Amino acid sequence: MTGMIRFCVATLPGKLLLCLCALTASIPHAHAESFPPVAGIEPTPLSHSLSATTAKDRPPKQYGAYQSLEPFPRTRPNRGIEFANDSVVEPDLTNPEPLFGHTIRTESARDAIQQTQYPLDEESPATIQTNIIEQPRTLPWVAPLLAVPGSLTAPLESNWLHMSGVNVDATHVVGTGNYLGITTLSAGVVLETPSFQPFSIRPNIGWHTLHGPRRTDLPSQLYDVSIEMRMYWPFGDRWLGEFAIAPGLYTDFQNTNSDALRIVGRAVGYYRWSPDLQLAVGAAYLDRQDVVAVPVAGLVWTPTPDDRFEILVPRPRFAHRFRKCDNHERWAYIAGEFGGGSWAIERTTGADDIATYRDFRLITGIEFKFDDKSSWRVEGGYVFGRELEYDSNLGNYQPGDTALVRAALRF
């Protein structure tokens, strides 16, 4: 009996402690769930923010630290470990505009009409004037992003062709009688596809009204109808290739046989020697009766943002920006051109023939360029070295020197 009493006394504290714990657990705590649910912004283990919605989708804690972390923007690999670095700015592969310190306007129609049937216009990379927004001259050279494969471009809403611009041109070569005056009206559009911006399609049409000459039976109306397919593509970090082919119909629409069909094109490589100097080398195929092909070679030097020297064959030019405003800039320039073309015609005798006209032009002009990428310009010049030849050699002669005026609008 005494032993039983001793056992109860010895185990009494433990039994009381167990009862106290059970009683405490059965009473609701006044402070339970006093913390509100996750809301707003909550730091993750790596100090990266997750929203409340994201917090609800987190796995249970027994899976360790949050397993689904948002990817960091702008990270660079460092020996297998990625670190966030907000000071690093990755190049925008969807922006094809920067090129050789100038600008290629893929969403505009600032492309010159091929008045002289020469497939190198004034908006080729080697002849692009500086845009209103100057490119910083202290930045290191990066590969031109004008042409990037479709897999690198951002998805866009539509892959269909769309019209990105229109251009209109009017040129008058003064002449009458045996001096052979020519009035040319030209128009064209630029069609592009958002899914592959380096490529464009450029339909063009030209209408030539001839004044005289009396000494030969050259038709009074000549026409150009062509469609150019153009593409730019970078090679390495300093080379850019320009490729174009333009089948067209050049005729008086009385003679529409195979002589009226001509295919012109070019392949030119542009090399950036320095931020201020670029080189060009290539060739243009004219498919004309007098000149089948010409070389394209030279350099472009921009010593200052306001001065530009284009020492190019066959289209040299010097341009100077004399005024820059908030929404436009004004340029004055002196340029040389190789003009003319070949057309399939029908003589007054009913015989088919090919007429080829050639001249050289010294031009001066002024251009207004606006920040919406539209522009207009007026030009005047001197035309010399004029020749008119026929494939039959019947009626060849050399018109006298004359003057030229031109107006152009791009939007």
Summary of the structure (lengths in Angstrom):
residues: 411
radius of gyration: 36.4
end to end distance: 115.0
largest distance: 152.8
contacts: 1188
relative contact order: 0.12
helix: 11%
strand: 47%
